[in-house]
Amino acid sequence: MNKTLTAEAMMEQIPDGASITIGGSSLSRKPMALVRALARSGRKDLTLIVNVGGPEVDLLLGLGVVSKVIYAFVGFEVMGLAPHFRRARQNSNVTFEEWTEYTVMAGLDAAIKRVPFLPTRAGLGTDVLTVNPSFRTITDPFGGETLVAVPAIHPDFALIHVNYADERGNGVILGDGHIDVLCAKAAKTTFMSCERILHGDELQRFGRDVQIMRIHTQGVAELPWGAHPTGCAPEYRADLRHMEEYMEATGDLEQWHAYQDRMVWVDHEQYLDRLGGREGLVSRLHV
């Protein structure tokens, strides 16, 4: 079954109020082309579920389309704090649920296993149990130990970006897979972008690197440089120069609107052209 779709066709299937888990980690392999397409779709009142969030969370918060964020961390690594995220935490009516990296993974895993929660020691002795009322402490019925019950997370949609995919929705991740497999399995609908679509036989040569199975994906789009400005190892590294431009634009309303016009309200090819085209990106960022 051919599952190739445009990014726009995928985003048309996401309604207002949807919960969306996003793969990648901070400045690594975020599905940014899909996120920008989501922004252009006009959807609002979204719940975002991330382990380590980055520009995808910050962008959507800056556009005012998010009502809730479940997260362990959101930031720009060496670039510093995520500006829209910080402002939203301090000033807005967006709901924020602070989890830990492991508990986000456990919540997604519980949904995959079709159980209401998973027990863990993660969070014991920390303020996570104080700031997040979603967690409960339980007693191990066998040994009597106190454990944390992490509730299942059931995302409506998952957005992920991979190195290669085939038309049937199998995906290759080279390097750190982050939580993308968990996202793809836990979500009701998974949309995937890739650097390049390969023939199925060629894709299978990657063996264990075929981490995303077609039974978990409902759409795939070939979007070269689709993780930009985050990196996609081993293809290209994060564009820290562009991240500086983004962060500068967030400090002034006029500049922020100008950034949106230039880099968000355009299709993917126009986006790449405004970065100097694919050749320019290769010369700057190709590993």
N, C-alpha and C positions, 0 to 999 in steps of 0.2 A: 504494500500500500504506500503510495507516494504522499508524504506528509509535508511537502514543501509549501510554505506560505510566505507572504510578505509580512514584514513586521506590523504593518498597518492592519492587515487582515487578522492577525493574532490579537491585537489590542482591541479590535471591534468586539471580540468575544468576552472581554472583561467588563463587567457592569460596575456602576457606582456602588460603593460600599464593600467591594471585594477585599478579601485578605490575600496578600501576595508575599510569598517567601522568595528571597533573592539570593542566588548563589554568589560565589567568589568571596573575597575577604579584603576589606579595606581598599587598598589600591591594587589589588590583584584580581584579574579576570572577572570583573563585574560586567553584567550584560547591559552596558550603557546605551547601545543603539536601541535595544528594546525599551529601556527606561525612557529614553527621549521620545520614542514612538508612543509610549504610554502617556507621557506628558501632553503630546499633541492630540491625543484622543479626547481630551477634555474630561476624563474620568475624575471623580472626586470622592471624598469620604473614604479613602483607602486605609487599610491596615497593613503595615509593612512588618515583616518578620525577618530579622537578620541575625546572624551570629556576630560577625564583625562588619559593621556597616561602614560605608565611605561616601563617595560622591553621589551614589544613587539615592541614598536616604536624604542627603543634604539638598540635592536638586529638587526632589519632589516636595520636601518641606518648604523650600524657598518659593515654590509655585503655589503653595497653599492647598494642595490636593490630598493631604494626609490628615486623618483623624486620630490614628493610634500607631505607636511603634513598639514592637516587642524586640528587645535587643540586648546584647551583652556589652557592646562597645560601638560607638560611632566616632570616627576621626579620620585624619589624613596622614597618619604615621609621622614621618619626618617633617611634613608640612605644617603640622600643628592641629589645632581644633577645627572641627567642622562648623563654619560660622552660622549657617541657618539652623543647624541642629542645636547649637548652643543658645541661640536666641529663642528658639521654640521651647527649649527646656526651661528657660528663665521667664518667658513672658506669655506664651500662647496657651490656648485651651486644648492643644493636642494632648492626648493621653499617652503617657510613657510607662512601660513596664520593664523594669530592670531585671534581667536574668543574668546567668553566667554562660560562658561559651558551652560548657558541658550540659547545662540544663536545657539550653535551646536544642542541642543535639538529642538529648533524652526525650524532650517533648515531641520532636518530629519522629523519633524512633518509636515512641509509644503509639503514635498514629499509624505507623507502618505495621506494627505488631497487632493493631486493633485491640489495644487494651486502654483503659481510661487513664492510667498513669504508669510511671516506672519509678521504683525506689532507688535512691542513691544516697551517698554520704555528702555529695556536693552541696555546699551552702550551710552545713552545720557549723555553728560557731561564728557565723558572719551576719552582717546586717541585711543580707539579701532576704532573709526570712521576715525581716521587719518591714522593708520597703515594698515587698511584693506579696500581696495577700493571696496570690494564685497558688502558692506553695502550702503544703500541710506537712506536719510531722506525724509519723506513724510508728507503731511498734512492730518490729519483726516478730511474727507469730511463732517463729521457730527458736530464735536465740534471744529475743527480748531487747535487741538493740534499737535505739531510736534512729530513724531514717527520715529522709525528706521524700515526699511523694511529689513528683513532677508531673503536672497534668499534660495530657496529650495535646499537641498543637495540630490543628486540621486546616491547613491553608487551602483556599479555593484554587489558587494558581501558584505556579513556580516559574520564575524567569531565570535562565542560566545561559552562560556563554561557554562554548567549548572550542578546542582547537579544530577538530574535524568532525564531520557527521556524514551520514548517508541519507538518502531520500526517505528511508523508512523510519528515521528518528533515532538511530543508534549514534552515540556520541563518544568521541575520544578526548580524554583530558590528559595532557602531558604535564607531569609535575604534580604539585599539590592539588588534590581534588577538593580541598576545603570541605564544605558540607553539601556540595551540589548533589551527590547521590541521594542523601537524605531528603533534600528539597524535592527532587524529582519523584521519589517514591511516595512521599507523604501528601503531596498536593493532589487535588482532584484532577487538575489539568496542568500539564507542563509544556511551556513554550521554550524553545532552545534556538539560540543563534550560534553560528560557527564561522570560523575564518574561511573554511572552504568545504564544499560538499564533494565527497568522493564516491566512487562506485562501491557498492556493498562489499564486493570481494576484496577490493583494495583496503577498505577500512578494517576488515577482519584481520589483516596482517599485523595490526597494532596489538593484538592479543589482550592482555589484562588492562591495557590502557583504554579499551572500549568500556568505559565505566558507566555510561548511561545506556540503558536498554530501551529498545523501541516500544516495549509494552508500557513504558511510563511516559512517553512523549506524544503529544497531539499535534505538534507543529514544529517545523524547523526552517530557519531562514539563513541563507548564506550572506553574511555581513562582514566582509573583511575589515579589520580594525574595529570590530564591533564592541570591543572592551574599552576603547579609548574614551577618556584619558587614563584609565587604569591599564596595567600591563597584562600581557597574555603570554606567559613563558611557554616555550622558549622562543616565541615569535618576536615579541617586542616588549620593551620595558615601559613603565609608567611615564607619562609625559608630565614631569614636574613643572616645566615651564608653563604649560597650559594650566596646570593646577594653580600656579601663582596668579595667572590672569583671572581665573575663576574666582579665587579668593578676593582679589582686588575688586572685582565687579560686585561682589556681595556687600561691599561696604557702603554703597551709594545706590539709591533707588533708580536714578537715571541710568547709571552704568549697568545695573542689574537688568533693567528692561532692554538695554542695548545688547547685552550678552544673550538674552533670550532670543531676540530677533535674529542675531547672527548665528547662534549655535544650537538652539532648541527648536524653533519654529521652522525648521528646514528639514528636508529628507536626508537620508544617510549620505548619498553622493554629494549633495551640496555641503553637508557638514565636512566631509573629507576635503572638498575643494577649498573650503575656507581655512583649512589647516595647512594648505600648501600642496594638497593632492597626495596620492599614495606614494609617489616617488619622494616627495619631501619628507613624509613621515618615515619612510624606510631609511633615508639618509640620517635622520635624527635619532630614531628610536629602535631600529632593527638591531637585535642582539647578534 
